[in-house]
Amino acid sequence: MNRAVAAGAAIALGLALAAGILLPAGAVLVGAAVGFGSLLLPLMVRERRRAASAREIARWLRRWAAGEDVQRDFAVARELRGIEGAINEAVDQWGERTARLEAARQRLEAVLLQMQEGVVVVGPSRRIELVNPAAEAMLRVARSDLLERHFLTAIPDYSLEENLKAVLGEGRPRTWEWRTPDERRLEIGVVPVRSPAGLDAVLVIRDVTVERRLEEMRRDFVANVSHELKTPLTAIRGFVETVLGSVLSDAQRQRFLGVVLSEASRLERLIDDLLDLSRLESGQAMGKKEPVTLEAAVADVREQAQLWAEGRGVELRTETEGEHRVWADPDALRQILINLVDNALKYTPSGGRVVIRTESGPASHRLVVEDNGPGIPAQDLPRVFERFYRVEKDRSRTSGGTGLGLAIVKHLAQSQGGWASVESTPGQGSRFWVTLPALGSGEDAGITERGAE
């Protein structure tokens, strides 16, 4: 009973005592009871209403705290309306904060989804708490096999575990390069972040495999160019010094000058090939595309290729039937074929055979050059289209090759919308081909229009 009830009871008792002086005892008791009841009953009704409102508010708060979507439409006693207003204000503020947090979460998810870098968040207990799609692809492990698992269990590599442990222990960022079991290179940066549970680690992963490969190719290219340029220049200088500093017969002088001329021509071919390759790699077109047949390209170089083959004692055959029409630059096709035939003749011994043929497919045509030479080892096949790569370095160099012919073939094929391929069996020969999109009947106008654009 609160103070109001006690005060009412005291007043009723006082009135009863005052009335007891003037009235008989029975009348006094009845009057006291009536007075006490008239004061106590409204107070009890008000208290019950207030208690019911408090229970309703408590019930609504419990449902709201549990995440239910509840409406604030319950009746509240007048005495508790101040509390109701405070609760409404707090709920509104909470809703605004929640909306802002949800918007921030959605923005963060959108950023993580579109990032090319992988992001992994590891908690203080070294359990993975967040993985974005890029990280999933780079680590080549499904998100379901990463989330909520211990880092070392999900990614069983002790070098990663040691670096992560060092970052969490020292509280300082660290970056290192990780070579994966499948020979990819991932650059991993770890930043420690303070959280309520302790120290989290945020891993940012970048795949630098292609970048490192390009760096190696660039170093190899510079080294190879330097060597290829230095070799003929050294020969030219040596023979010129000999001619200038020695007394030679006319025959010796002519022979030495012939060597100088040969080396100068080789140097010129190398520079021309480097310029052609540079133009192709920069995307500069070698000429205009037009409807052309592969058979026309073969006929264009057949006489020149036949002379080369006879000079090397190699049989040259052409097997072209029908008409294989493509949309290409005729000069590019001619250069592709010359380089492929020249490469085949270099590696085919005297008495061997080189065949030029055309083949068709449902949506593409092939220009094929095959030989029955020594073939190419399996480990060399993926690299034969690289600049300056030679399977047999001595033979290619002595035959006057620059080491750029197949690289030019690859880039020319790509510039025509196709690609170059090779297959070989050691001891049996090699087969090179360039695949180009076929030009079907009735498509000339559309393709011509696209080529003009």
C-alpha positions as a Markdown table, in Angstrom:
| # | Residue | x | y | z |
|---|---|---|---|---|
| 1 | Met | 0.0 | 0.0 | 0.0 |
| 2 | Asn | 1.5 | 3.4 | -1.0 |
| 3 | Arg | 1.4 | 6.7 | 0.7 |
| 4 | Ala | -1.9 | 7.7 | -0.7 |
| 5 | Val | -3.6 | 4.6 | 0.7 |
| 6 | Ala | -2.0 | 5.2 | 4.1 |
| 7 | Ala | -3.1 | 8.8 | 4.1 |
| 8 | Gly | -6.7 | 7.8 | 3.3 |
| 9 | Ala | -6.7 | 5.2 | 6.0 |
| 10 | Ala | -5.4 | 7.8 | 8.5 |
| 11 | Ile | -8.1 | 10.3 | 7.6 |
| 12 | Ala | -10.8 | 7.6 | 7.9 |
| 13 | Leu | -9.6 | 6.6 | 11.3 |
| 14 | Gly | -9.5 | 10.2 | 12.5 |
| 15 | Leu | -13.0 | 10.8 | 11.4 |
| 16 | Ala | -14.1 | 7.6 | 13.1 |
| 17 | Leu | -12.5 | 8.6 | 16.4 |
| 18 | Ala | -14.1 | 12.0 | 16.2 |
| 19 | Ala | -17.4 | 10.5 | 15.6 |
| 20 | Gly | -17.0 | 8.1 | 18.4 |
| 21 | Ile | -17.4 | 11.0 | 20.9 |
| 22 | Leu | -20.9 | 11.7 | 19.7 |
| 23 | Leu | -22.2 | 8.3 | 18.4 |
| 24 | Pro | -22.6 | 4.9 | 19.8 |
| 25 | Ala | -19.8 | 2.3 | 19.2 |
| 26 | Gly | -21.7 | 0.3 | 16.5 |
| 27 | Ala | -22.5 | 3.4 | 14.4 |
| 28 | Val | -18.9 | 4.5 | 14.7 |
| 29 | Leu | -17.6 | 1.2 | 13.3 |
| 30 | Val | -20.0 | 1.2 | 10.4 |
| 31 | Gly | -19.1 | 4.8 | 9.5 |
| 32 | Ala | -15.4 | 4.1 | 9.7 |
| 33 | Ala | -15.8 | 1.1 | 7.4 |
| 34 | Val | -17.8 | 3.1 | 4.9 |
| 35 | Gly | -15.3 | 6.0 | 4.9 |
| 36 | Phe | -12.3 | 3.7 | 4.7 |
| 37 | Gly | -13.8 | 1.8 | 1.7 |
| 38 | Ser | -14.8 | 5.0 | -0.2 |
| 39 | Leu | -11.2 | 6.2 | 0.0 |
| 40 | Leu | -9.4 | 2.9 | -0.6 |
| 41 | Leu | -11.5 | 1.5 | -3.5 |
| 42 | Pro | -10.5 | 4.2 | -6.1 |
| 43 | Leu | -6.9 | 3.9 | -5.1 |
| 44 | Met | -7.0 | 0.1 | -5.6 |
| 45 | Val | -8.6 | 0.5 | -9.0 |
| 46 | Arg | -5.9 | 3.0 | -10.0 |
| 47 | Glu | -3.1 | 0.8 | -8.8 |
| 48 | Arg | -4.4 | -2.2 | -10.7 |
| 49 | Arg | -4.6 | -0.1 | -13.9 |
| 50 | Arg | -1.1 | 1.2 | -13.3 |
| 51 | Ala | 0.2 | -2.4 | -12.7 |
| 52 | Ala | -1.5 | -3.6 | -15.9 |
| 53 | Ser | 0.1 | -0.9 | -17.9 |
| 54 | Ala | 3.5 | -1.7 | -16.5 |
| 55 | Arg | 3.0 | -5.3 | -17.4 |
| 56 | Glu | 1.9 | -4.4 | -20.9 |
| 57 | Ile | 5.0 | -2.2 | -21.4 |
| 58 | Ala | 7.3 | -4.9 | -20.1 |
| 59 | Arg | 5.6 | -7.5 | -22.4 |
| 60 | Trp | 6.0 | -5.1 | -25.4 |
| 61 | Leu | 9.7 | -4.4 | -24.5 |
| 62 | Arg | 10.5 | -8.1 | -24.3 |
| 63 | Arg | 8.9 | -8.7 | -27.7 |
| 64 | Trp | 10.7 | -5.7 | -29.2 |
| 65 | Ala | 14.0 | -6.8 | -27.8 |
| 66 | Ala | 13.5 | -10.3 | -29.3 |
| 67 | Gly | 13.2 | -8.7 | -32.8 |
| 68 | Glu | 9.4 | -9.0 | -33.3 |
| 69 | Asp | 7.7 | -6.4 | -35.4 |
| 70 | Val | 5.3 | -5.1 | -32.8 |
| 71 | Gln | 3.0 | -2.0 | -32.9 |
| 72 | Arg | 2.9 | 0.5 | -30.0 |
| 73 | Asp | -0.9 | 0.7 | -29.8 |
| 74 | Phe | -1.5 | -0.5 | -26.2 |
| 75 | Ala | -3.3 | 1.7 | -23.6 |
| 76 | Val | -1.1 | 3.2 | -20.8 |
| 77 | Ala | -2.3 | 4.6 | -17.5 |
| 78 | Arg | -2.1 | 8.4 | -17.3 |
| 79 | Glu | 0.6 | 8.2 | -14.6 |
| 80 | Leu | 2.9 | 6.1 | -16.9 |
| 81 | Arg | 2.6 | 8.3 | -20.0 |
| 82 | Gly | 5.8 | 9.9 | -19.2 |
| 83 | Ile | 7.5 | 6.6 | -19.2 |
| 84 | Glu | 5.7 | 5.6 | -22.5 |
| 85 | Gly | 7.0 | 8.8 | -24.1 |
| 86 | Ala | 10.6 | 8.1 | -23.0 |
| 87 | Ile | 10.3 | 4.5 | -24.3 |
| 88 | Asn | 8.9 | 5.7 | -27.7 |
| 89 | Glu | 11.8 | 8.2 | -28.0 |
| 90 | Ala | 14.4 | 5.6 | -27.2 |
| 91 | Val | 12.8 | 3.1 | -29.7 |
| 92 | Asp | 12.8 | 5.7 | -32.4 |
| 93 | Gln | 16.4 | 6.6 | -31.8 |
| 94 | Trp | 17.3 | 2.9 | -31.8 |
| 95 | Gly | 15.5 | 2.4 | -35.1 |
| 96 | Glu | 17.4 | 5.3 | -36.7 |
| 97 | Arg | 20.7 | 4.0 | -35.5 |
| 98 | Thr | 19.8 | 0.5 | -36.7 |
| 99 | Ala | 18.9 | 1.9 | -40.1 |
| 100 | Arg | 22.2 | 3.7 | -40.3 |
| 101 | Leu | 24.1 | 0.6 | -39.3 |
| 102 | Glu | 22.2 | -1.5 | -41.9 |
| 103 | Ala | 22.9 | 1.0 | -44.6 |
| 104 | Ala | 26.6 | 1.0 | -43.7 |
| 105 | Arg | 26.6 | -2.8 | -43.7 |
| 106 | Gln | 25.0 | -2.9 | -47.1 |
| 107 | Arg | 27.6 | -0.4 | -48.5 |
| 108 | Leu | 30.4 | -2.5 | -46.9 |
| 109 | Glu | 29.0 | -5.7 | -48.5 |
| 110 | Ala | 28.7 | -4.0 | -51.9 |
| 111 | Val | 32.4 | -2.8 | -51.6 |
| 112 | Leu | 33.6 | -6.2 | -50.6 |
| 113 | Leu | 31.6 | -7.9 | -53.3 |
| 114 | Gln | 33.1 | -5.8 | -56.0 |
| 115 | Met | 36.7 | -5.7 | -54.7 |
| 116 | Gln | 39.3 | -7.4 | -56.9 |
| 117 | Glu | 41.4 | -7.9 | -53.7 |
| 118 | Gly | 40.5 | -10.7 | -51.4 |
| 119 | Val | 39.5 | -9.8 | -47.8 |
| 120 | Val | 39.5 | -12.2 | -44.9 |
| 121 | Val | 38.8 | -11.2 | -41.3 |
| 122 | Val | 40.2 | -13.4 | -38.5 |
| 123 | Gly | 39.0 | -13.0 | -34.9 |
| 124 | Pro | 41.1 | -13.0 | -31.8 |
| 125 | Ser | 40.8 | -16.8 | -31.5 |
| 126 | Arg | 42.0 | -17.1 | -35.1 |
| 127 | Arg | 38.7 | -18.2 | -36.4 |
| 128 | Ile | 37.7 | -16.8 | -39.8 |
| 129 | Glu | 34.7 | -14.4 | -39.5 |
| 130 | Leu | 34.4 | -12.9 | -43.0 |
| 131 | Val | 35.4 | -13.8 | -46.5 |
| 132 | Asn | 34.6 | -11.9 | -49.7 |
| 133 | Pro | 34.2 | -13.6 | -53.1 |
| 134 | Ala | 37.6 | -12.5 | -54.4 |
| 135 | Ala | 39.3 | -14.2 | -51.4 |
| 136 | Glu | 37.3 | -17.3 | -52.0 |
| 137 | Ala | 38.5 | -17.4 | -55.6 |
| 138 | Met | 42.1 | -16.7 | -54.8 |
| 139 | Leu | 42.3 | -19.2 | -52.0 |
| 140 | Arg | 40.3 | -21.7 | -54.0 |
| 141 | Val | 38.3 | -22.8 | -51.0 |
| 142 | Ala | 34.5 | -22.5 | -50.6 |
| 143 | Arg | 33.3 | -19.9 | -48.1 |
| 144 | Ser | 31.4 | -22.6 | -46.3 |
| 145 | Asp | 34.8 | -24.3 | -45.7 |
| 146 | Leu | 36.3 | -21.1 | -44.4 |
| 147 | Leu | 33.8 | -19.3 | -42.2 |
| 148 | Glu | 33.8 | -20.0 | -38.4 |
| 149 | Arg | 36.8 | -22.4 | -38.8 |
| 150 | His | 40.2 | -22.0 | -37.3 |
| 151 | Phe | 42.6 | -20.3 | -39.8 |
| 152 | Leu | 45.1 | -23.2 | -39.8 |
| 153 | Thr | 42.4 | -25.8 | -40.3 |
| 154 | Ala | 40.8 | -23.9 | -43.2 |
| 155 | Ile | 44.1 | -23.0 | -44.8 |
| 156 | Pro | 46.7 | -25.6 | -43.8 |
| 157 | Asp | 49.9 | -23.6 | -44.4 |
| 158 | Tyr | 52.2 | -23.0 | -41.4 |
| 159 | Ser | 53.9 | -20.0 | -43.0 |
| 160 | Leu | 50.6 | -18.2 | -43.1 |
| 161 | Glu | 49.8 | -19.3 | -39.6 |
| 162 | Glu | 53.1 | -18.0 | -38.3 |
| 163 | Asn | 52.8 | -14.6 | -39.9 |
| 164 | Leu | 49.2 | -14.2 | -38.7 |
| 165 | Lys | 50.3 | -15.2 | -35.2 |
| 166 | Ala | 53.1 | -12.6 | -35.3 |
| 167 | Val | 50.7 | -9.9 | -36.4 |
| 168 | Leu | 48.2 | -10.7 | -33.6 |
| 169 | Gly | 51.0 | -11.0 | -31.1 |
| 170 | Glu | 52.9 | -7.8 | -32.0 |
| 171 | Gly | 49.9 | -5.7 | -33.1 |
| 172 | Arg | 51.8 | -4.4 | -36.1 |
| 173 | Pro | 50.9 | -4.7 | -39.8 |
| 174 | Arg | 52.9 | -7.1 | -42.0 |
| 175 | Thr | 53.1 | -7.9 | -45.7 |
| 176 | Trp | 54.6 | -10.9 | -47.4 |
| 177 | Glu | 54.3 | -13.0 | -50.6 |
| 178 | Trp | 52.9 | -16.5 | -50.4 |
| 179 | Arg | 53.7 | -19.1 | -53.1 |
| 180 | Thr | 50.7 | -21.5 | -53.2 |
| 181 | Pro | 51.0 | -25.2 | -53.7 |
| 182 | Asp | 49.9 | -24.7 | -57.4 |
| 183 | Glu | 52.7 | -22.2 | -58.0 |
| 184 | Arg | 50.6 | -19.1 | -57.8 |
| 185 | Arg | 51.9 | -16.0 | -56.0 |
| 186 | Leu | 49.6 | -14.2 | -53.6 |
| 187 | Glu | 50.7 | -11.0 | -51.9 |
| 188 | Ile | 49.1 | -10.9 | -48.4 |
| 189 | Gly | 48.9 | -7.8 | -46.2 |
| 190 | Val | 47.6 | -8.2 | -42.6 |
| 191 | Val | 46.5 | -5.3 | -40.4 |
| 192 | Pro | 45.5 | -5.7 | -36.8 |
| 193 | Val | 42.2 | -4.1 | -35.8 |
| 194 | Arg | 40.9 | -3.6 | -32.2 |
| 195 | Ser | 37.5 | -5.1 | -31.5 |
| 196 | Pro | 35.4 | -5.6 | -28.4 |
| 197 | Ala | 36.4 | -9.2 | -28.3 |
| 198 | Gly | 40.2 | -8.4 | -28.6 |
| 199 | Leu | 42.5 | -8.0 | -31.6 |
| 200 | Asp | 41.2 | -9.0 | -35.1 |
| 201 | Ala | 43.4 | -9.5 | -38.1 |
| 202 | Val | 42.2 | -8.2 | -41.5 |
| 203 | Leu | 43.9 | -9.9 | -44.4 |
| 204 | Val | 44.0 | -8.2 | -47.9 |
| 205 | Ile | 45.1 | -10.7 | -50.6 |
| 206 | Arg | 46.2 | -9.8 | -54.1 |
| 207 | Asp | 47.1 | -12.2 | -56.9 |
| 208 | Val | 50.4 | -11.1 | -58.3 |
| 209 | Thr | 51.1 | -14.2 | -60.3 |
| 210 | Val | 50.7 | -12.5 | -63.7 |
| 211 | Glu | 52.5 | -9.4 | -62.5 |
| 212 | Arg | 55.5 | -11.5 | -61.4 |
| 213 | Arg | 55.4 | -13.5 | -64.6 |
| 214 | Leu | 55.5 | -10.2 | -66.6 |
| 215 | Glu | 58.4 | -9.0 | -64.6 |
| 216 | Glu | 60.3 | -12.2 | -65.4 |
| 217 | Met | 59.4 | -11.9 | -69.0 |
| 218 | Arg | 60.5 | -8.3 | -69.1 |
| 219 | Arg | 63.9 | -9.2 | -67.5 |
| 220 | Asp | 64.3 | -12.1 | -69.9 |
| 221 | Phe | 63.3 | -9.9 | -72.9 |
| 222 | Val | 65.9 | -7.2 | -72.0 |
| 223 | Ala | 68.6 | -9.9 | -71.5 |
| 224 | Asn | 67.7 | -11.7 | -74.8 |
| 225 | Val | 67.5 | -8.5 | -76.8 |
| 226 | Ser | 70.9 | -7.4 | -75.5 |
| 227 | His | 72.4 | -10.8 | -76.3 |
| 228 | Glu | 70.8 | -11.0 | -79.8 |
| 229 | Leu | 72.0 | -7.5 | -80.7 |
| 230 | Lys | 75.4 | -8.0 | -79.2 |
| 231 | Thr | 76.1 | -11.3 | -81.1 |
| 232 | Pro | 76.0 | -9.9 | -84.7 |
| 233 | Leu | 77.6 | -6.6 | -83.6 |
| 234 | Thr | 80.5 | -8.5 | -82.1 |
| 235 | Ala | 81.0 | -10.5 | -85.2 |
| 236 | Ile | 80.8 | -7.4 | -87.4 |
| 237 | Arg | 83.3 | -5.5 | -85.3 |
| 238 | Gly | 85.7 | -8.5 | -85.2 |
| 239 | Phe | 85.7 | -9.0 | -89.0 |
| 240 | Val | 86.0 | -5.2 | -89.7 |
| 241 | Glu | 89.0 | -4.9 | -87.3 |
| 242 | Thr | 90.6 | -7.9 | -89.1 |
| 243 | Val | 90.0 | -6.4 | -92.5 |
| 244 | Leu | 91.4 | -3.0 | -91.4 |
| 245 | Gly | 94.4 | -4.3 | -89.3 |
| 246 | Ser | 95.7 | -7.2 | -91.5 |
| 247 | Val | 97.1 | -7.7 | -94.9 |
| 248 | Leu | 94.5 | -10.0 | -96.6 |
| 249 | Ser | 94.1 | -11.4 | -100.0 |
| 250 | Asp | 91.2 | -10.3 | -102.1 |
| 251 | Ala | 89.5 | -13.7 | -101.5 |
| 252 | Gln | 89.9 | -13.4 | -97.7 |
| 253 | Arg | 88.7 | -9.8 | -97.8 |
| 254 | Gln | 85.7 | -10.8 | -99.8 |
| 255 | Arg | 84.9 | -13.7 | -97.5 |
| 256 | Phe | 85.2 | -11.5 | -94.4 |
| 257 | Leu | 83.1 | -8.7 | -95.9 |
| 258 | Gly | 80.5 | -11.4 | -96.8 |
| 259 | Val | 80.3 | -12.4 | -93.2 |
| 260 | Val | 79.9 | -8.8 | -92.2 |
| 261 | Leu | 77.1 | -8.3 | -94.7 |
| 262 | Ser | 75.4 | -11.5 | -93.4 |
| 263 | Glu | 75.6 | -10.4 | -89.8 |
| 264 | Ala | 74.3 | -6.9 | -90.7 |
| 265 | Ser | 71.4 | -8.5 | -92.6 |
| 266 | Arg | 70.6 | -10.6 | -89.5 |
| 267 | Leu | 70.7 | -7.5 | -87.3 |
| 268 | Glu | 68.4 | -5.7 | -89.7 |
| 269 | Arg | 65.9 | -8.7 | -89.6 |
| 270 | Leu | 66.0 | -8.7 | -85.8 |
| 271 | Ile | 65.2 | -5.0 | -85.6 |
| 272 | Asp | 62.4 | -5.3 | -88.2 |
| 273 | Asp | 60.9 | -8.2 | -86.2 |
| 274 | Leu | 61.2 | -6.2 | -83.0 |
| 275 | Leu | 59.4 | -3.3 | -84.6 |
| 276 | Asp | 56.7 | -5.5 | -86.0 |
| 277 | Leu | 56.2 | -7.2 | -82.7 |
| 278 | Ser | 56.1 | -3.9 | -80.9 |
| 279 | Arg | 53.3 | -2.6 | -83.3 |
| 280 | Leu | 51.3 | -5.8 | -82.8 |
| 281 | Glu | 51.6 | -5.8 | -79.0 |
| 282 | Ser | 50.5 | -2.2 | -78.9 |
| 283 | Gly | 47.4 | -3.0 | -80.9 |
| 284 | Gln | 48.3 | -1.2 | -84.1 |
| 285 | Ala | 46.8 | -2.9 | -87.1 |
| 286 | Met | 49.1 | -4.1 | -89.8 |
| 287 | Gly | 46.6 | -3.4 | -92.6 |
| 288 | Lys | 42.9 | -3.5 | -93.5 |
| 289 | Lys | 40.8 | -6.6 | -93.2 |
| 290 | Glu | 38.8 | -7.9 | -96.2 |
| 291 | Pro | 37.2 | -11.2 | -97.3 |
| 292 | Val | 40.0 | -13.5 | -98.3 |
| 293 | Thr | 40.6 | -17.2 | -98.7 |
| 294 | Leu | 43.3 | -19.2 | -96.9 |
| 295 | Glu | 44.0 | -20.9 | -100.2 |
| 296 | Ala | 44.9 | -17.4 | -101.7 |
| 297 | Ala | 47.5 | -16.9 | -98.9 |
| 298 | Val | 49.0 | -20.4 | -99.6 |
| 299 | Ala | 49.2 | -19.6 | -103.3 |
| 300 | Asp | 50.8 | -16.3 | -102.5 |
| 301 | Val | 53.8 | -17.8 | -100.7 |
| 302 | Arg | 54.0 | -21.2 | -102.4 |
| 303 | Glu | 56.7 | -20.2 | -104.9 |
| 304 | Gln | 58.9 | -18.6 | -102.3 |
| 305 | Ala | 58.5 | -21.4 | -99.8 |
| 306 | Gln | 59.3 | -24.0 | -102.6 |
| 307 | Leu | 62.6 | -22.3 | -103.3 |
| 308 | Trp | 63.5 | -22.4 | -99.5 |
| 309 | Ala | 62.5 | -26.0 | -99.3 |
| 310 | Glu | 64.6 | -27.0 | -102.3 |
| 311 | Gly | 67.6 | -25.1 | -100.9 |
| 312 | Arg | 67.3 | -27.2 | -97.7 |
| 313 | Gly | 66.6 | -30.5 | -99.4 |
| 314 | Val | 63.1 | -30.7 | -97.9 |
| 315 | Glu | 59.9 | -31.8 | -99.7 |
| 316 | Leu | 57.2 | -29.2 | -99.6 |
| 317 | Arg | 53.6 | -30.2 | -100.1 |
| 318 | Thr | 50.3 | -28.2 | -100.2 |
| 319 | Glu | 47.0 | -29.8 | -99.5 |
| 320 | Thr | 44.2 | -27.3 | -100.1 |
| 321 | Glu | 40.8 | -28.2 | -101.2 |
| 322 | Gly | 37.7 | -26.1 | -101.5 |
| 323 | Glu | 37.6 | -22.5 | -100.4 |
| 324 | His | 38.0 | -21.4 | -96.8 |
| 325 | Arg | 36.9 | -17.8 | -96.5 |
| 326 | Val | 37.9 | -15.6 | -93.6 |
| 327 | Trp | 37.8 | -11.9 | -92.7 |
| 328 | Ala | 41.5 | -10.9 | -92.4 |
| 329 | Asp | 44.3 | -8.8 | -93.6 |
| 330 | Pro | 46.0 | -10.6 | -96.6 |
| 331 | Asp | 49.4 | -9.3 | -95.6 |
| 332 | Ala | 49.0 | -10.6 | -92.1 |
| 333 | Leu | 48.0 | -14.0 | -93.4 |
| 334 | Arg | 51.0 | -14.0 | -95.7 |
| 335 | Gln | 53.4 | -13.1 | -92.9 |
| 336 | Ile | 51.8 | -15.8 | -90.6 |
| 337 | Leu | 52.3 | -18.5 | -93.3 |
| 338 | Ile | 55.9 | -17.4 | -94.1 |
| 339 | Asn | 56.9 | -17.5 | -90.5 |
| 340 | Leu | 55.3 | -20.9 | -89.9 |
| 341 | Val | 56.9 | -22.4 | -93.0 |
| 342 | Asp | 60.3 | -20.8 | -92.2 |
| 343 | Asn | 60.2 | -22.3 | -88.7 |
| 344 | Ala | 59.3 | -25.7 | -90.0 |
| 345 | Leu | 62.1 | -25.7 | -92.6 |
| 346 | Lys | 64.7 | -24.7 | -90.0 |
| 347 | Tyr | 63.9 | -27.8 | -87.8 |
| 348 | Thr | 63.3 | -30.3 | -90.6 |
| 349 | Pro | 66.4 | -32.2 | -91.7 |
| 350 | Ser | 67.3 | -32.7 | -95.3 |
| 351 | Gly | 65.1 | -35.4 | -96.8 |
| 352 | Gly | 62.2 | -34.5 | -94.5 |
| 353 | Arg | 58.7 | -33.2 | -95.4 |
| 354 | Val | 56.7 | -30.0 | -94.7 |
| 355 | Val | 53.0 | -29.9 | -95.5 |
| 356 | Ile | 50.8 | -26.8 | -95.8 |
| 357 | Arg | 47.1 | -27.5 | -95.6 |
| 358 | Thr | 43.8 | -25.7 | -94.9 |
| 359 | Glu | 41.1 | -27.2 | -92.7 |
| 360 | Ser | 37.5 | -26.2 | -91.9 |
| 361 | Gly | 35.3 | -26.2 | -88.9 |
| 362 | Pro | 31.7 | -25.2 | -88.1 |
| 363 | Ala | 32.6 | -21.6 | -87.2 |
| 364 | Ser | 36.3 | -21.3 | -88.0 |
| 365 | His | 39.0 | -22.3 | -90.5 |
| 366 | Arg | 42.6 | -23.4 | -89.9 |
| 367 | Leu | 45.9 | -22.6 | -91.7 |
| 368 | Val | 48.2 | -25.6 | -90.8 |
| 369 | Val | 51.9 | -26.2 | -91.3 |
| 370 | Glu | 53.3 | -29.5 | -90.2 |
| 371 | Asp | 56.6 | -31.3 | -90.4 |
| 372 | Asn | 58.2 | -34.6 | -89.7 |
| 373 | Gly | 61.2 | -33.1 | -87.9 |
| 374 | Pro | 62.6 | -34.0 | -84.4 |
| 375 | Gly | 59.5 | -32.6 | -82.7 |
| 376 | Ile | 59.3 | -30.5 | -79.5 |
| 377 | Pro | 59.6 | -31.8 | -76.0 |
| 378 | Ala | 56.5 | -31.5 | -73.9 |
| 379 | Gln | 58.0 | -29.1 | -71.4 |
| 380 | Asp | 58.9 | -26.6 | -74.2 |
| 381 | Leu | 55.4 | -26.6 | -75.9 |
| 382 | Pro | 53.8 | -24.0 | -73.6 |
| 383 | Arg | 56.7 | -21.5 | -74.3 |
| 384 | Val | 57.3 | -21.9 | -78.1 |
| 385 | Phe | 55.3 | -18.7 | -78.8 |
| 386 | Glu | 57.3 | -16.6 | -76.4 |
| 387 | Arg | 59.8 | -14.0 | -77.7 |
| 388 | Phe | 63.3 | -15.3 | -78.2 |
| 389 | Tyr | 62.4 | -18.8 | -77.0 |
| 390 | Arg | 64.3 | -21.5 | -78.9 |
| 391 | Val | 64.0 | -25.2 | -78.5 |
| 392 | Glu | 67.3 | -25.8 | -80.1 |
| 393 | Lys | 69.2 | -22.5 | -79.7 |
| 394 | Asp | 72.3 | -23.3 | -81.8 |
| 395 | Arg | 70.4 | -24.6 | -84.8 |
| 396 | Ser | 68.0 | -21.6 | -84.8 |
| 397 | Arg | 70.8 | -19.1 | -84.5 |
| 398 | Thr | 73.0 | -20.6 | -87.1 |
| 399 | Ser | 70.1 | -20.7 | -89.5 |
| 400 | Gly | 69.6 | -16.9 | -89.2 |
| 401 | Gly | 66.5 | -17.0 | -87.0 |
| 402 | Thr | 65.7 | -14.1 | -84.7 |
| 403 | Gly | 63.7 | -16.1 | -82.2 |
| 404 | Leu | 60.7 | -13.8 | -82.8 |
| 405 | Gly | 58.9 | -15.5 | -85.7 |
| 406 | Leu | 56.4 | -17.6 | -83.6 |
| 407 | Ala | 55.8 | -14.7 | -81.2 |
| 408 | Ile | 54.8 | -12.6 | -84.3 |
| 409 | Val | 52.6 | -15.4 | -85.5 |
| 410 | Lys | 50.7 | -15.5 | -82.2 |
| 411 | His | 50.1 | -11.7 | -82.1 |
| 412 | Leu | 49.2 | -11.6 | -85.8 |
| 413 | Ala | 46.6 | -14.3 | -85.2 |
| 414 | Gln | 45.2 | -12.4 | -82.3 |
| 415 | Ser | 45.0 | -9.2 | -84.3 |
| 416 | Gln | 42.9 | -11.1 | -86.9 |
| 417 | Gly | 40.5 | -12.4 | -84.2 |
| 418 | Gly | 42.0 | -15.9 | -84.0 |
| 419 | Trp | 44.7 | -17.7 | -82.1 |
| 420 | Ala | 47.8 | -19.9 | -82.7 |
| 421 | Ser | 48.3 | -23.4 | -81.4 |
| 422 | Val | 50.8 | -26.2 | -81.6 |
| 423 | Glu | 51.0 | -30.0 | -80.9 |
| 424 | Ser | 54.1 | -32.1 | -81.2 |
| 425 | Thr | 55.4 | -35.6 | -80.6 |
| 426 | Pro | 59.2 | -35.9 | -80.1 |
| 427 | Gly | 60.8 | -37.9 | -82.9 |
| 428 | Gln | 57.7 | -37.6 | -85.1 |
| 429 | Gly | 57.3 | -34.0 | -85.9 |
| 430 | Ser | 55.3 | -30.9 | -85.1 |
| 431 | Arg | 52.0 | -29.4 | -86.2 |
| 432 | Phe | 51.4 | -25.6 | -86.0 |
| 433 | Trp | 48.1 | -24.0 | -86.9 |
| 434 | Val | 46.3 | -20.7 | -86.8 |
| 435 | Thr | 42.5 | -20.7 | -86.2 |
| 436 | Leu | 40.5 | -17.8 | -87.7 |
| 437 | Pro | 36.8 | -17.1 | -87.6 |
| 438 | Ala | 35.0 | -18.4 | -90.7 |
| 439 | Leu | 33.3 | -16.0 | -93.1 |
| 440 | Gly | 30.0 | -17.6 | -94.1 |
| 441 | Ser | 27.9 | -16.9 | -97.2 |
| 442 | Gly | 25.5 | -14.0 | -96.7 |
| 443 | Glu | 27.6 | -12.5 | -93.8 |
| 444 | Asp | 29.9 | -10.4 | -96.0 |
| 445 | Ala | 27.9 | -7.2 | -95.6 |
| 446 | Gly | 27.6 | -7.4 | -91.8 |
| 447 | Ile | 31.2 | -8.3 | -91.3 |
| 448 | Thr | 32.4 | -5.6 | -93.7 |
| 449 | Glu | 30.3 | -3.1 | -91.8 |
| 450 | Arg | 31.8 | -4.2 | -88.5 |
| 451 | Gly | 35.3 | -4.1 | -89.9 |
| 452 | Ala | 34.8 | -0.6 | -91.1 |
| 453 | Glu | 33.8 | 0.5 | -87.6 |
